[in-house]
Amino acid sequence: MIYDSINNIDRYAAVHPRFREAFAFLKELAAKNPPSGRYYPNGRENDEIYANVSSYSTSPLSEREFEAHRRYIDLQYLSGGREMVFFPSATAEPTEVTVPYSGETDAEMSRLANAEECVRIPLCAGTFAIIFPPEPHAPCVAFGSPETVQKIVLKIKMD
């Protein structure tokens, strides 16, 4: 997992072959402040890089589940509001799978035996987290009380 300000995103371009294109796409998309929906670089649909733009209300961790992906890296960028993203700590008990992995959604859903054994990352407007497969993470968690956030999630194919 990588966590930083959008001002520093280019520092990570060498981490993955698709990051340079993905970062340029994110900057372009964020500058346009687009409505909710799916977007592709240069408007050309592909499965290598795409973005899901959404606006939603955060909720307590007790109402959230952990998700883990196998084929896509998540680049979660907050353009407005704030939320917490939870990651199981290295000593956390094994997770209970609630929805087995689906290749169609590239997600497995789970709950931790003890969600208090988590690392908490605050995402605020202008910050991002890059989450690599198979890191379980619980996004959209309220930062104190629930609030509306605007988020761009880039999906970047691993291979």
C-alpha positions in Angstrom: 0.0 0.0 0.0 1.2 3.5 -0.8 -0.4 6.6 0.8 0.5 10.1 -0.2 -0.7 13.5 -1.5 -1.6 13.9 -5.1 1.2 16.5 -5.3 3.7 13.6 -4.9 2.1 11.0 -7.1 4.7 11.1 -9.9 7.3 9.8 -7.4 5.7 6.4 -7.8 5.6 6.2 -11.6 8.4 3.6 -11.8 6.6 1.1 -9.4 4.4 -0.4 -12.2 4.5 -0.1 -16.0 1.0 1.4 -16.2 1.4 3.9 -13.4 2.7 6.8 -15.6 -0.4 6.6 -17.9 -2.7 6.0 -14.9 -1.4 9.1 -13.0 -1.8 11.3 -16.1 -5.3 10.0 -16.5 -6.2 10.6 -12.8 -4.9 14.2 -12.9 -6.9 14.9 -16.1 -10.0 13.4 -14.7 -9.7 15.1 -11.3 -9.3 18.5 -13.0 -12.6 18.0 -14.8 -14.6 17.1 -11.6 -16.8 14.6 -13.6 -20.1 13.2 -12.5 -20.4 9.7 -11.2 -19.7 7.0 -13.8 -17.0 4.9 -15.5 -14.3 6.6 -17.5 -11.4 5.4 -19.7 -8.1 7.1 -20.7 -8.6 9.0 -24.0 -12.3 7.9 -24.0 -11.3 4.4 -25.3 -12.8 1.5 -23.4 -10.1 -1.0 -22.3 -9.5 -3.4 -19.4 -6.0 -2.1 -18.5 -6.9 1.2 -16.8 -10.3 2.7 -16.0 -11.9 4.9 -13.4 -15.0 4.7 -11.3 -16.1 8.1 -10.1 -18.6 8.2 -7.2 -20.2 10.3 -4.5 -21.5 8.5 -1.4 -21.9 8.8 2.4 -19.3 7.1 4.6 -20.5 4.6 7.2 -19.2 3.0 10.5 -16.7 0.2 10.2 -19.3 -2.1 11.7 -21.3 -1.7 8.4 -18.3 -2.2 6.1 -16.6 -5.3 4.8 -13.0 -5.9 3.7 -12.4 -6.4 0.0 -9.4 -7.9 -1.7 -8.6 -8.0 -5.4 -6.5 -10.4 -7.5 -6.2 -8.8 -11.0 -6.4 -5.0 -10.4 -4.5 -2.5 -8.3 -6.8 0.1 -6.7 -5.8 3.7 -6.8 -8.3 5.5 -4.5 -8.2 9.3 -4.7 -10.5 11.5 -2.7 -11.4 14.7 -4.5 -13.8 15.9 -1.7 -14.6 15.0 1.9 -12.7 12.5 4.1 -12.9 8.9 5.0 -10.9 6.1 6.7 -9.5 3.0 4.9 -8.8 0.1 7.2 -6.2 -2.6 6.6 -5.7 -5.7 8.8 -2.5 -5.4 10.9 0.2 -8.0 10.5 -1.0 -9.7 13.7 -4.7 -9.6 12.9 -6.7 -12.9 13.2 -7.7 -14.5 9.9 -10.6 -13.1 8.1 -14.0 -14.7 7.6 -14.9 -14.8 3.9 -18.4 -13.5 3.4 -18.4 -13.5 -0.4 -16.0 -15.9 -2.2 -13.7 -14.4 -4.9 -15.5 -13.6 -8.1 -13.5 -13.1 -11.3 -16.4 -11.0 -12.7 -16.1 -8.4 -9.9 -12.4 -9.1 -9.1 -13.3 -9.1 -5.4 -13.5 -11.3 -2.3 -15.4 -9.9 0.6 -14.6 -10.7 4.3 -14.8 -9.6 7.9 -12.0 -9.7 10.5 -12.5 -11.6 13.7 -11.4 -8.4 15.5 -11.6 -5.3 13.4 -9.8 -3.3 16.2 -6.6 -5.0 14.9 -6.4 -2.7 12.0 -4.2 0.0 10.5 -6.2 3.1 9.8 -5.4 5.4 6.9 -7.2 8.8 6.7 -8.0 9.8 3.1 -8.8 13.5 2.8 -9.4 15.6 -0.3 -6.2 15.6 -2.3 -4.8 12.3 -0.9 -4.6 8.9 -2.4 -3.9 5.3 -1.5 -2.6 2.6 -3.9 -3.7 -0.8 -2.8 -2.1 -3.9 -4.4 -3.6 -7.3 -4.7 -4.3 -9.2 -2.5 -4.3 -6.6 0.3 -7.6 -6.7 2.1 -9.0 -3.2 2.8 -12.2 -1.6 4.0 -12.7 1.8 2.4 -15.6 4.2 2.8 -15.4 4.2 6.6 -16.6 7.3 8.4 -13.9 9.6 9.7 -15.8 10.3 13.0 -19.3 10.9 11.8 -20.6 9.9 8.3 -20.2 12.5 5.6 -20.4 12.7 1.8 -17.3 12.1 -0.2 -16.3 12.4 -3.8 -13.9 9.7 -4.9 -12.1 8.5 -8.1 -11.0 4.8 -8.0 -8.6 3.9 -10.8 -8.5 0.2 -11.6 -5.0 -0.7 -13.0 -4.5 -4.2 -14.3 -1.6 -6.0 -12.7 -0.2 -7.9 -15.7 
